[in-house]
C-alpha cells in the first residue's frame, strides 16, 4: 500500500481564523500539519471546512466562501502532492459558489450538515447534487457547529460537540434519505463524517422500525430498507480510535465505503487513529481500502 490518504483534515487560513471565536490557535499551521502527516505516513490530506462562526463576522457566507476557497486553492497549488482542496458554498447562492469552486480546481465540496436549521434535504441544494453527479465531485458532509440539532436545550461546552454535532449529521442523513435524495442523485458520492454520527448504533432500529411501520402503511415506501440505502453511502472515521466503532460501521456498509479521516487538528492522535485500523482483524485488502484506495478512487 502506498501512503495513507486522509479524507478529513482541517486548515484555517489565518484571515478567517482570526474572525472566529474558537479557531484562532493551532488551526493555521501548515508546516506542523505536514510534519504530522510525514510522521504518520500520510501522503495526502483533504482540507475540509470544519464550519465556524466566521461568516457572521465577515459579511456573510458569500464573502467567506470566496476568501476561503481562494486561500485553499493557493495551498493546493503550492502543495499539489500533499493536499486536496474542498470548496465551500454560500447556502444562499450555491450557483455562484459552484462556479468559484470549479475555477479554483477544488476537487471536493465541503457542506455542513445544516445551515440555520435547514438540512441538506432542502431543494436549494439539489443543483449541488446534480453538479456533483455530472462532474464526479464528491460531497463531504461535516457537522454543523453553529446551532446544531437540540442546541437550544443542550448548549454546553462538552455536550454540544459530543452529542449535538454528531446527531446533526445523523439527522441530516435521515432527512436526505426520507426526501429520496440518494435515489434522485444516485451518481452523487456523499461522504458523511464521524461514521454518519450515531448511524452504526441505530441502523438496525432504522430497519426494524421501517418494516413495522410499512406493514401499517404508516411511513412512505422507500423502495428498500434504510439499511440497503446506507450501504451505498460513504463514511469517514473522523479520528476515531475505537475498534468497536470501526466494526460497528462494517455492519452498516462494506470496507469499500469507509474512509480514513484524522479530524486533525481537533484530533492530535493521528497515529492511534491509524493503528486501530492497521491492528484490526479485518483483511489486509480492507485496510488498504479504508486507509487509501477508496478515497483515491473518489478524488482521482
Protein Blocks (a to p, Z undefined) as FASTA:
>chain_A
ZZdddfbdcdddfklmmmpfklmgoplcfklmmmmmmmnopabdcdddebiaklmmnopj
klmmmmmmmmmmmmmmmmmmlbccdddddfklmmlmmmmmmmnopabdcddfbeehiafk
bfklmmmmmmmmmnopacdddddfehpehklmmocfklmmmmmmmmmmmmmmmmmmmnom
mmmmmmbccddehhlpjmmmmmmmmmmmmmmmmmnopaccehiafklmmmmpccdeklpa
bfklmmmmmmmmcfklcccdekiakbmclmlmmmmmmmmmbdfklmmmmmmmmmmmmmZZ
